[in-house]
Amino acid sequence: MEYDLILARSVTYAQRMQSALNRIGIRSQIFRAPRDLTDLGCAYLVRISPNDLAAALPTLRRAGLGPLRIYLQRGGDFQEVNL
């Protein structure tokens, strides 16, 4: 299964992202980012369906919650998405 992962700098930031996404009906999950994806140390990922990314990004930017990076997850592989 594929997911888009939105990198947030902290769990609080990820929770704010999740709340903004919930308000527009996008379901998401939060989990700690694997260490090899970031040098921030304690970053978190907000996981959404790839179908929701186009609606999620403008919503997050309007809320001042622009993502640090975005990854596509396929199984256990992560690929950075260039926007």
TORKOL-4160 file (C-alpha; in steps of 0.2 Angstrom, whole numbers, padded with zeros to 4 digits, m for minus):
83
<pt num="1" X="0000" Y="0000" Z="0000"/>
<pt num="2" X="0006" Y="0018" Z="m0004"/>
<pt num="3" X="0005" Y="0033" Z="0008"/>
<pt num="4" X="0012" Y="0051" Z="0007"/>
<pt num="5" X="0021" Y="0056" Z="0022"/>
<pt num="6" X="0023" Y="0074" Z="0027"/>
<pt num="7" X="0038" Y="0078" Z="0038"/>
<pt num="8" X="0035" Y="0089" Z="0054"/>
<pt num="9" X="0048" Y="0096" Z="0065"/>
<pt num="10" X="0040" Y="0090" Z="0081"/>
<pt num="11" X="0025" Y="0080" Z="0088"/>
<pt num="12" X="0016" Y="0096" Z="0092"/>
<pt num="13" X="0018" Y="0102" Z="0074"/>
<pt num="14" X="0012" Y="0085" Z="0068"/>
<pt num="15" X="m0003" Y="0086" Z="0079"/>
<pt num="16" X="m0007" Y="0103" Z="0072"/>
<pt num="17" X="m0006" Y="0097" Z="0054"/>
<pt num="18" X="m0017" Y="0082" Z="0059"/>
<pt num="19" X="m0030" Y="0094" Z="0066"/>
<pt num="20" X="m0030" Y="0105" Z="0051"/>
<pt num="21" X="m0032" Y="0090" Z="0039"/>
<pt num="22" X="m0046" Y="0083" Z="0050"/>
<pt num="23" X="m0056" Y="0099" Z="0048"/>
<pt num="24" X="m0056" Y="0096" Z="0029"/>
<pt num="25" X="m0060" Y="0078" Z="0031"/>
<pt num="26" X="m0043" Y="0070" Z="0027"/>
<pt num="27" X="m0039" Y="0056" Z="0039"/>
<pt num="28" X="m0021" Y="0054" Z="0045"/>
<pt num="29" X="m0009" Y="0046" Z="0057"/>
<pt num="30" X="0006" Y="0052" Z="0066"/>
<pt num="31" X="0021" Y="0042" Z="0069"/>
<pt num="32" X="0040" Y="0046" Z="0073"/>
<pt num="33" X="0051" Y="0048" Z="0058"/>
<pt num="34" X="0064" Y="0035" Z="0055"/>
<pt num="35" X="0081" Y="0042" Z="0059"/>
<pt num="36" X="0088" Y="0040" Z="0041"/>
<pt num="37" X="0074" Y="0052" Z="0034"/>
<pt num="38" X="0079" Y="0067" Z="0044"/>
<pt num="39" X="0093" Y="0075" Z="0054"/>
<pt num="40" X="0081" Y="0084" Z="0065"/>
<pt num="41" X="0082" Y="0070" Z="0078"/>
<pt num="42" X="0064" Y="0070" Z="0085"/>
<pt num="43" X="0054" Y="0073" Z="0069"/>
<pt num="44" X="0037" Y="0066" Z="0066"/>
<pt num="45" X="0028" Y="0060" Z="0050"/>
<pt num="46" X="0009" Y="0063" Z="0046"/>
<pt num="47" X="0003" Y="0049" Z="0035"/>
<pt num="48" X="m0011" Y="0052" Z="0022"/>
<pt num="49" X="m0017" Y="0044" Z="0007"/>
<pt num="50" X="m0008" Y="0049" Z="m0009"/>
<pt num="51" X="m0026" Y="0054" Z="m0016"/>
<pt num="52" X="m0027" Y="0068" Z="m0002"/>
<pt num="53" X="m0010" Y="0076" Z="m0005"/>
<pt num="54" X="m0016" Y="0089" Z="m0018"/>
<pt num="55" X="m0030" Y="0095" Z="m0005"/>
<pt num="56" X="m0018" Y="0094" Z="0010"/>
<pt num="57" X="m0004" Y="0105" Z="0005"/>
<pt num="58" X="m0014" Y="0121" Z="0002"/>
<pt num="59" X="m0023" Y="0118" Z="0018"/>
<pt num="60" X="m0007" Y="0116" Z="0028"/>
<pt num="61" X="0001" Y="0131" Z="0020"/>
<pt num="62" X="m0014" Y="0142" Z="0023"/>
<pt num="63" X="m0013" Y="0137" Z="0042"/>
<pt num="64" X="0006" Y="0141" Z="0042"/>
<pt num="65" X="0010" Y="0122" Z="0043"/>
<pt num="66" X="0020" Y="0120" Z="0027"/>
<pt num="67" X="0029" Y="0103" Z="0027"/>
<pt num="68" X="0048" Y="0101" Z="0029"/>
<pt num="69" X="0048" Y="0087" Z="0016"/>
<pt num="70" X="0036" Y="0075" Z="0008"/>
<pt num="71" X="0039" Y="0056" Z="0005"/>
<pt num="72" X="0030" Y="0042" Z="m0004"/>
<pt num="73" X="0030" Y="0026" Z="0006"/>
<pt num="74" X="0028" Y="0010" Z="m0003"/>
<pt num="75" X="0030" Y="m0005" Z="0009"/>
<pt num="76" X="0046" Y="m0001" Z="0018"/>
<pt num="77" X="0054" Y="0010" Z="0005"/>
<pt num="78" X="0053" Y="0029" Z="0006"/>
<pt num="79" X="0056" Y="0041" Z="m0009"/>
<pt num="80" X="0056" Y="0060" Z="m0007"/>
<pt num="81" X="0043" Y="0069" Z="m0017"/>
<pt num="82" X="0049" Y="0085" Z="m0026"/>
<pt num="83" X="0036" Y="0098" Z="m0027"/>
